[in-house]
Amino acid sequence: MKPNILLYSLIVLFFVSCYGVQKPEKPANLLSEDKMVDVLLDLTIMSSAKGINKRELENRGIVPDTFIYNKHKIDSAQFANSNNYYAYDIEKYNEMYVTVKKRLEVLRTSYKAEQKIKEDKLKKEKKKFKKSHKHQVGL
């Protein structure tokens, strides 16, 4: 008897929770999908930066969300309205985040390649310095 009550309760809860969920109206100043991906990418990067060194951002006077809104020439309301609109279609929103993830991976690969070039250049310079220093000492 108890399993039936639980099952009926879950079914009723499901229908009640889905009641009244309507698609938000398309905002007049809706960000394009590409622009939204750009903003989400920057928000993700900034969130990571805050996690790594929040004090450094504060010392430089950077307010993360405001910085990103200014960079993209949008305001918080425009972002919030666009975010709500796109988030309603979970599949589309997921696609946007997949794009953000791919772009983050490209940035990471590019950054690692740049770091490798810098490290190789530094090693080369150290070898030159040591070689030059040995010749000077041997004179």
N, C-alpha and C positions, 0 to 999 in steps of 0.2 A: 504494500500500500504506500509506503513512504517513497519508493522510487517513482511512482506515478505522480505524486504531489510535487516532487522535485522536478520531474520532467515538465509538468504543466506550468510550474513556476518559471522555469527557464524559458519556455516558449512565450509566455505572457511578457516576461521581462524583455525578451528579444523584440517583440512587436512594439512594446511601449518605448524602448530605447530608440528604435528606428523612426518613430512617429515624429513628425515636425522637422525633419532634416530636409532642408531645401537647398537647392543649388544657389549660391550667392549670385547676385546680379553682376554682370560684367561692368567693372569700374570704367568710368569715362577716361581715366588716365592709366589704364592697364599697361603694365610693363610688357614688352614683347617677350616671348619665351627666351630668346637669345639674351636679352638684357637681364631677365630674371636669373638665368644661369650665371651670367657674369657677377651679379650681385650675390647670389648664393655661394659662388666660388670664393669671392672676397670675404664674405662672412665666415666661411669655413676656415680660411687661412687666418683671419683675424682671431677667430676663436682659439685656434691652436697657438697663436702668438701670445694671447692672453694667458693661456695655460702654462706656457713656458716662462714668460717673463712679464708679468702684469706690471710690476713696478717700473720697468724700463719704459713701457708705454705711457704710464702716468707721468713719469719724469719728463717725457717729451711733450706732454700736454695733449696726447692723443686720446680722444674719446672714440673707441672703436666703431660703434654704430654710426655716430655722427660723421666720422671720417669717411666711412663707406658711402653714406648717403650723399655727402658733398662730392665725393669722387664721381659718382654716377649721376649727379645732378637730379636727385630725387629727394622726397621727404619720407618720414617714417610712416605717415598715413598711406602714401602711395604704395610703399613696399608692403605694408600690412594688408591693404585691400587686394593687391595683386597676389600676395602669398595665399590669402584665404580663397581667392578665386581659383588659383591653380591647385591648391591642396584638396579641393573638393573632388577633382578627378584624380584619384590616387594612382592610376596607371600612368597618366601624363606626368604627374608630380614625380613619380618614381623614375621615369625616363629622364627628367631634368636632373635628378640627383645622380643617375648613372653617368650622364654627361659631365656633371661636376666631378665625379670620381675619376673619370677618364682624363679630364684636364688636369686634375691634381697629379695623377700618375705621370703625365707628360712633363709637367713642371718639375716633379721630383727627379725624373730621369735626366732632364736638362740640367738641373742643379747639380746632380751627382757628376755628370760629365764635366761641367765647369770646374767643380772641385778637384776632379782627377787631373785636369789640365793644369790647374794652379799648383797642385802637389808635385806633379811631374816637373814643372818649370822650377819650382823651389828646389827640388832634388838636384836638378841640373845645375842651378846656380851654386848650390852648396859644393858640388863636385868641382866646379870651376874655381871657386874660392879656395878650396883645400889644395887643389893642384897649383894654383897661383901662389898660395902661401908656402907650399913646400919648396917651390923654386926660389922664392925670396929668402927663405931660411937657409937653403943650401948655398947661397951666394957667399 
